[in-house]
Amino acid sequence: MVKAYFTACEQAFPAKRTQLMRLSLALRRGGVEHMEQLCAMQRAGPEKLLEIRSIGEKSLPLIATVCARYEENKTPSQGGAPLRQTGTCLTQECPTALRRKED
C-alpha cells in the first residue's frame, strides 16, 4: 500500500517527511493505492504521474527515490530478489558512521 510504504519512508528520509505525506495523499486521491502500480507508472514515464493533481516536476525525483527503494527491498514473495547486504547505502538513509568515504 502506498500510504504504509510512504509512512515507512518518513523514517528513512526525515527531511522529506512533509513532502512524503503530501505525495502519499495526492497519489491515493489519484487512485494509486499500491506501490507496484506507482512503480510501474514511474517506469513508464512522467506523463501519467503528472496528470495527478498536486504532483509536478519537483515531485518526480522523490517518487523515483521511493520506487527505487521499494524495488530494491522487495521480498521474493513480492517478485523481488532475496534481500542482501551490500555494504553501501544512500547518503539520506545511513547514519554518518556508515556512509562510504569518497576518495
Summary of the structure (lengths in Angstrom):
residues: 103
radius of gyration: 14.4
end to end distance: 39.5
largest distance: 45.1
contacts: 241
relative contact order: 0.14
helix: 62%
strand: 0%
